Amino acid sequence: GWLMGCRRLARDYELLPETSETFIYLAMIRIMV
C-alpha cells in the first residue's frame, strides 16, 4: 500500500529507472524511521 502510494508520487520521475529506485529506497527508509 505505502509503496504504491510513493510510486504514484515518483511517477513523474520514472523517466530514469535509477531515480525511481532511489525514490522507493528513500520511501522505505521513511517507513523504518
CHARMM-style PDB file with segment names, atoms N, HN, CA, C and O in Angstrom:
ATOM      1  N   GLY     1       0.813  -1.200   0.000  1.00  0.00      PROA
ATOM      2  CA  GLY     1       0.000   0.000   0.000  1.00  0.00      PROA
ATOM      3  C   GLY     1       0.851   1.257   0.000  1.00  0.00      PROA
ATOM      4  O   GLY     1       0.732   2.097  -0.892  1.00  0.00      PROA
ATOM      5  N   TRP     2       1.700   1.381   0.992  1.00  0.00      PROA
ATOM      6  HN  TRP     2       1.796   0.698   1.716  1.00  0.00      PROA
ATOM      7  CA  TRP     2       2.526   2.597   1.083  1.00  0.00      PROA
ATOM      8  C   TRP     2       3.504   2.683  -0.070  1.00  0.00      PROA
ATOM      9  O   TRP     2       3.837   3.775  -0.529  1.00  0.00      PROA
ATOM     10  N   LEU     3       3.971   1.516  -0.545  1.00  0.00      PROA
ATOM     11  HN  LEU     3       3.701   0.628  -0.172  1.00  0.00      PROA
ATOM     12  CA  LEU     3       4.936   1.506  -1.643  1.00  0.00      PROA
ATOM     13  C   LEU     3       4.297   2.044  -2.919  1.00  0.00      PROA
ATOM     14  O   LEU     3       4.904   2.848  -3.626  1.00  0.00      PROA
ATOM     15  N   MET     4       3.089   1.610  -3.213  1.00  0.00      PROA
ATOM     16  HN  MET     4       2.596   0.956  -2.639  1.00  0.00      PROA
ATOM     17  CA  MET     4       2.389   2.083  -4.405  1.00  0.00      PROA
ATOM     18  C   MET     4       2.087   3.574  -4.282  1.00  0.00      PROA
ATOM     19  O   MET     4       2.138   4.306  -5.270  1.00  0.00      PROA
ATOM     20  N   GLY     5       1.774   4.015  -3.080  1.00  0.00      PROA
ATOM     21  HN  GLY     5       1.732   3.420  -2.277  1.00  0.00      PROA
ATOM     22  CA  GLY     5       1.496   5.429  -2.859  1.00  0.00      PROA
ATOM     23  C   GLY     5       2.722   6.268  -3.169  1.00  0.00      PROA
ATOM     24  O   GLY     5       2.615   7.343  -3.759  1.00  0.00      PROA
ATOM     25  N   CYS     6       3.882   5.777  -2.774  1.00  0.00      PROA
ATOM     26  HN  CYS     6       3.970   4.903  -2.295  1.00  0.00      PROA
ATOM     27  CA  CYS     6       5.125   6.507  -3.030  1.00  0.00      PROA
ATOM     28  C   CYS     6       5.439   6.485  -4.522  1.00  0.00      PROA
ATOM     29  O   CYS     6       5.936   7.466  -5.076  1.00  0.00      PROA
ATOM     30  N   ARG     7       5.145   5.360  -5.166  1.00  0.00      PROA
ATOM     31  HN  ARG     7       4.742   4.563  -4.717  1.00  0.00      PROA
ATOM     32  CA  ARG     7       5.418   5.259  -6.602  1.00  0.00      PROA
ATOM     33  C   ARG     7       4.549   6.249  -7.375  1.00  0.00      PROA
ATOM     34  O   ARG     7       4.963   6.761  -8.415  1.00  0.00      PROA
ATOM     35  N   ARG     8       3.349   6.518  -6.868  1.00  0.00      PROA
ATOM     36  HN  ARG     8       3.012   6.102  -6.023  1.00  0.00      PROA
ATOM     37  CA  ARG     8       2.481   7.494  -7.526  1.00  0.00      PROA
ATOM     38  C   ARG     8       3.151   8.861  -7.522  1.00  0.00      PROA
ATOM     39  O   ARG     8       3.082   9.605  -8.501  1.00  0.00      PROA
ATOM     40  N   LEU     9       3.801   9.181  -6.407  1.00  0.00      PROA
ATOM     41  HN  LEU     9       3.857   8.578  -5.612  1.00  0.00      PROA
ATOM     42  CA  LEU     9       4.484  10.468  -6.295  1.00  0.00      PROA
ATOM     43  C   LEU     9       5.707  10.489  -7.200  1.00  0.00      PROA
ATOM     44  O   LEU     9       6.118  11.549  -7.672  1.00  0.00      PROA
ATOM     45  N   ALA    10       6.291   9.313  -7.443  1.00  0.00      PROA
ATOM     46  HN  ALA    10       5.957   8.452  -7.060  1.00  0.00      PROA
ATOM     47  CA  ALA    10       7.517   9.230  -8.233  1.00  0.00      PROA
ATOM     48  C   ALA    10       7.219   9.053  -9.720  1.00  0.00      PROA
ATOM     49  O   ALA    10       8.136   8.971 -10.538  1.00  0.00      PROA
ATOM     50  N   ARG    11       5.932   8.995 -10.066  1.00  0.00      PROA
ATOM     51  HN  ARG    11       5.187   9.061  -9.402  1.00  0.00      PROA
ATOM     52  CA  ARG    11       5.536   8.743 -11.456  1.00  0.00      PROA
ATOM     53  C   ARG    11       6.221   9.702 -12.423  1.00  0.00      PROA
ATOM     54  O   ARG    11       6.652   9.297 -13.503  1.00  0.00      PROA
ATOM     55  N   ASP    12       6.321  10.965 -12.040  1.00  0.00      PROA
ATOM     56  HN  ASP    12       5.971  11.294 -11.163  1.00  0.00      PROA
ATOM     57  CA  ASP    12       6.936  11.963 -12.917  1.00  0.00      PROA
ATOM     58  C   ASP    12       8.440  11.748 -13.062  1.00  0.00      PROA
ATOM     59  O   ASP    12       9.067  12.272 -13.983  1.00  0.00      PROA
ATOM     60  N   TYR    13       9.010  10.970 -12.141  1.00  0.00      PROA
ATOM     61  HN  TYR    13       8.501  10.544 -11.393  1.00  0.00      PROA
ATOM     62  CA  TYR    13      10.458  10.774 -12.163  1.00  0.00      PROA
ATOM     63  C   TYR    13      10.837   9.413 -12.729  1.00  0.00      PROA
ATOM     64  O   TYR    13      12.015   9.058 -12.768  1.00  0.00      PROA
ATOM     65  N   GLU    14       9.836   8.648 -13.168  1.00  0.00      PROA
ATOM     66  HN  GLU    14       8.879   8.936 -13.137  1.00  0.00      PROA
ATOM     67  CA  GLU    14      10.108   7.299 -13.671  1.00  0.00      PROA
ATOM     68  C   GLU    14      10.810   7.308 -15.027  1.00  0.00      PROA
ATOM     69  O   GLU    14      11.096   6.249 -15.586  1.00  0.00      PROA
ATOM     70  N   LEU    15      11.088   8.501 -15.556  1.00  0.00      PROA
ATOM     71  HN  LEU    15      10.856   9.361 -15.102  1.00  0.00      PROA
ATOM     72  CA  LEU    15      11.820   8.574 -16.817  1.00  0.00      PROA
ATOM     73  C   LEU    15      13.209   7.976 -16.633  1.00  0.00      PROA
ATOM     74  O   LEU    15      13.800   7.441 -17.572  1.00  0.00      PROA
ATOM     75  N   LEU    16      13.722   8.075 -15.403  1.00  0.00      PROA
ATOM     76  HN  LEU    16      13.242   8.509 -14.641  1.00  0.00      PROA
ATOM     77  CA  LEU    16      15.028   7.495 -15.104  1.00  0.00      PROA
ATOM     78  C   LEU    16      14.848   6.384 -14.075  1.00  0.00      PROA
ATOM     79  O   LEU    16      14.513   6.660 -12.923  1.00  0.00      PROA
ATOM     80  N   PRO    17      15.068   5.123 -14.479  1.00  0.00      PROA
ATOM     81  CA  PRO    17      14.914   3.972 -13.581  1.00  0.00      PROA
ATOM     82  C   PRO    17      15.672   4.149 -12.275  1.00  0.00      PROA
ATOM     83  O   PRO    17      15.168   3.777 -11.215  1.00  0.00      PROA
ATOM     84  N   GLU    18      16.868   4.707 -12.334  1.00  0.00      PROA
ATOM     85  HN  GLU    18      17.277   5.008 -13.195  1.00  0.00      PROA
ATOM     86  CA  GLU    18      17.673   4.888 -11.127  1.00  0.00      PROA
ATOM     87  C   GLU    18      16.972   5.828 -10.159  1.00  0.00      PROA
ATOM     88  O   GLU    18      16.990   5.610  -8.947  1.00  0.00      PROA
ATOM     89  N   THR    19      16.356   6.871 -10.696  1.00  0.00      PROA
ATOM     90  HN  THR    19      16.342   7.048 -11.680  1.00  0.00      PROA
ATOM     91  CA  THR    19      15.655   7.834  -9.854  1.00  0.00      PROA
ATOM     92  C   THR    19      14.471   7.167  -9.174  1.00  0.00      PROA
ATOM     93  O   THR    19      14.198   7.415  -7.999  1.00  0.00      PROA
ATOM     94  N   SER    20      13.763   6.312  -9.925  1.00  0.00      PROA
ATOM     95  HN  SER    20      13.985   6.111 -10.880  1.00  0.00      PROA
ATOM     96  CA  SER    20      12.599   5.626  -9.380  1.00  0.00      PROA
ATOM     97  C   SER    20      13.029   4.714  -8.235  1.00  0.00      PROA
ATOM     98  O   SER    20      12.385   4.685  -7.186  1.00  0.00      PROA
ATOM     99  N   GLU    21      14.123   3.964  -8.437  1.00  0.00      PROA
ATOM    100  HN  GLU    21      14.645   3.987  -9.289  1.00  0.00      PROA
ATOM    101  CA  GLU    21      14.614   3.057  -7.401  1.00  0.00      PROA
ATOM    102  C   GLU    21      15.044   3.841  -6.176  1.00  0.00      PROA
ATOM    103  O   GLU    21      14.778   3.428  -5.047  1.00  0.00      PROA
ATOM    104  N   THR    22      15.710   4.976  -6.389  1.00  0.00      PROA
ATOM    105  HN  THR    22      15.927   5.312  -7.306  1.00  0.00      PROA
ATOM    106  CA  THR    22      16.168   5.796  -5.272  1.00  0.00      PROA
ATOM    107  C   THR    22      14.980   6.324  -4.485  1.00  0.00      PROA
ATOM    108  O   THR    22      15.006   6.350  -3.255  1.00  0.00      PROA
ATOM    109  N   PHE    23      13.937   6.747  -5.195  1.00  0.00      PROA
ATOM    110  HN  PHE    23      13.916   6.726  -6.195  1.00  0.00      PROA
ATOM    111  CA  PHE    23      12.754   7.295  -4.532  1.00  0.00      PROA
ATOM    112  C   PHE    23      12.119   6.241  -3.636  1.00  0.00      PROA
ATOM    113  O   PHE    23      11.734   6.531  -2.503  1.00  0.00      PROA
ATOM    114  N   ILE    24      12.011   5.005  -4.151  1.00  0.00      PROA
ATOM    115  HN  ILE    24      12.325   4.769  -5.070  1.00  0.00      PROA
ATOM    116  CA  ILE    24      11.432   3.905  -3.369  1.00  0.00      PROA
ATOM    117  C   ILE    24      12.322   3.596  -2.175  1.00  0.00      PROA
ATOM    118  O   ILE    24      11.831   3.338  -1.076  1.00  0.00      PROA
ATOM    119  N   TYR    25      13.639   3.625  -2.393  1.00  0.00      PROA
ATOM    120  HN  TYR    25      14.039   3.835  -3.285  1.00  0.00      PROA
ATOM    121  CA  TYR    25      14.589   3.348  -1.317  1.00  0.00      PROA
ATOM    122  C   TYR    25      14.421   4.359  -0.191  1.00  0.00      PROA
ATOM    123  O   TYR    25      14.408   3.994   0.985  1.00  0.00      PROA
ATOM    124  N   LEU    26      14.293   5.626  -0.554  1.00  0.00      PROA
ATOM    125  HN  LEU    26      14.304   5.922  -1.509  1.00  0.00      PROA
ATOM    126  CA  LEU    26      14.104   6.677   0.448  1.00  0.00      PROA
ATOM    127  C   LEU    26      12.768   6.499   1.151  1.00  0.00      PROA
ATOM    128  O   LEU    26      12.656   6.747   2.352  1.00  0.00      PROA
ATOM    129  N   ALA    27      11.759   6.071   0.408  1.00  0.00      PROA
ATOM    130  HN  ALA    27      11.851   5.870  -0.567  1.00  0.00      PROA
ATOM    131  CA  ALA    27      10.437   5.858   0.994  1.00  0.00      PROA
ATOM    132  C   ALA    27      10.499   4.743   2.034  1.00  0.00      PROA
ATOM    133  O   ALA    27       9.864   4.830   3.085  1.00  0.00      PROA
ATOM    134  N   MET    28      11.267   3.696   1.738  1.00  0.00      PROA
ATOM    135  HN  MET    28      11.783   3.625   0.884  1.00  0.00      PROA
ATOM    136  CA  MET    28      11.415   2.581   2.675  1.00  0.00      PROA
ATOM    137  C   MET    28      12.075   3.057   3.960  1.00  0.00      PROA
ATOM    138  O   MET    28      11.696   2.637   5.054  1.00  0.00      PROA
ATOM    139  N   ILE    29      13.068   3.941   3.825  1.00  0.00      PROA
ATOM    140  HN  ILE    29      13.376   4.282   2.937  1.00  0.00      PROA
ATOM    141  CA  ILE    29      13.765   4.475   5.000  1.00  0.00      PROA
ATOM    142  C   ILE    29      12.790   5.273   5.859  1.00  0.00      PROA
ATOM    143  O   ILE    29      12.821   5.182   7.086  1.00  0.00      PROA
ATOM    144  N   ARG    30      11.925   6.054   5.214  1.00  0.00      PROA
ATOM    145  HN  ARG    30      11.900   6.127   4.217  1.00  0.00      PROA
ATOM    146  CA  ARG    30      10.953   6.864   5.962  1.00  0.00      PROA
ATOM    147  C   ARG    30      10.046   5.967   6.796  1.00  0.00      PROA
ATOM    148  O   ARG    30       9.693   6.315   7.923  1.00  0.00      PROA
ATOM    149  N   ILE    31       9.667   4.812   6.247  1.00  0.00      PROA
ATOM    150  HN  ILE    31       9.954   4.529   5.332  1.00  0.00      PROA
ATOM    151  CA  ILE    31       8.783   3.888   6.974  1.00  0.00      PROA
ATOM    152  C   ILE    31       9.517   3.300   8.173  1.00  0.00      PROA
ATOM    153  O   ILE    31       8.930   3.120   9.240  1.00  0.00      PROA
ATOM    154  N   MET    32      10.802   3.002   7.995  1.00  0.00      PROA
ATOM    155  HN  MET    32      11.278   3.149   7.129  1.00  0.00      PROA
ATOM    156  CA  MET    32      11.582   2.364   9.057  1.00  0.00      PROA
ATOM    157  C   MET    32      11.907   3.333  10.189  1.00  0.00      PROA
ATOM    158  O   MET    32      12.022   2.920  11.343  1.00  0.00      PROA
ATOM    159  N   VAL    33      12.056   4.606   9.870  1.00  0.00      PROA
ATOM    160  HN  VAL    33      11.964   4.941   8.933  1.00  0.00      PROA
ATOM    161  CA  VAL    33      12.440   5.590  10.894  1.00  0.00      PROA
ATOM    162  C   VAL    33      11.280   5.880  11.830  1.00  0.00      PROA
ATOM    163  OT1 VAL    33      11.417   6.683  12.752  1.00  0.00      PROA
TER     164      VAL     33
END
